[in-house]
């Protein structure tokens, strides 16, 4: 430890360990991010055998540069506290495009993108608006409640369920199943978390494999039906690729959007002038959602492996080494954003990394944006007053940042 200007500064690896293991630091990771950006923006960790990048330009370079890609090494390091070398993070199947590099990734993403189109997403808007209005009626009747339980979870699971064609009666069960599976994405996940994630992932795989078989016998025009039938010059998704893709779309389709709704609302509640600005001018809805995504990103980190020797900000990264990109730190980089710790819904022209970048840019970004736009437009139009009743509780996770509870009263 060293001391400067009466402030105690921890060594970079100490800061990294606190991010991975200290619930208090995870609840507000931004001071730790700032310290890493200022003292060791790119450094090789001795705690985990990987590089850590914290600045916008460096993270963007790693995510976009074809010399960096996906590998099994990321899975081994992230679960190094609990897993043996031959085990993988359960929620990310080996058949998922999240694990692939070109040309396999190019082929599979091209097939999925033929059916999961912006047009298909936009056609959902009337249904999303109706769902939001129904939920807000319930919130109004109760005078408030836990927004995470009443709105942030049920809406995204209904929307992605509607898009994919998951039966209504089956959707609710997945709340905790997906939560258990996603816990395996945390760095240094415990053995218990990995075991629970494996069980949850097996449950989802079995469920969607059965649903796919049913849809083969009785074709539908939903996204599952589209993915079953999609072809490109005779090429189509294999059975395992179908299951992996649908599990990914379903789980990511509500887990991260749940966090967007909660994170966005708490940002408005803590910045009342921004809330009133958005209420007075709904045309700011698009830029407001982008600022919510930047300011409190649902996904705080990503990782790539150097497929060959490469350079990051003057540091030589050897082929096979992993680079952890701290997206939450990059999104608060003062070299990229003016006054980055200020929540400002009028920001324009400043892209964030919350959906990653490059060939693995989030395929579901248009859906998340649509839901965020509808939720905050309808919420502020419906209620003249929204107040937080208690101190919000953050989930004890870093990779996926979101609230556990957010109790509000509405009028």
ABEGO torsion letter per residue (X at the ends): XBBBGGBBBBBAAAAAAAAAABAAAAABAAAAAAAAAAABABBBBAABBBBBBABAAAAAAAAABAABBBBAAAAAAAAAAABBAABBBAABBAABAAABBOAAAAAAAAAAAAABBAAAAAAAAAAAAAAAAAAAAAAAAAGEEBAAAAAAAAAAAAAAAAAAGBBAAAAAAAAAAAAAAAAAABBGBBAAAAAAAAAAAAAAAAAAAAAAAAAAABBBABAAAAAAABBBGGBBBBAAAAAAAAAAAAAAAAAAAAAAAAAAAAAAAABAAAAAAAAABAAAAAAAAAAAAAABBABABBBBBBABBBBBGGBBBBBGBBBBBBAAAAAABAAABBGAABBBAABBGBBBAAAEBEAABBAAAAAAAAAAAAAAAAAAAABABBBBABBBBBBBBAABBBBABBBBBBX
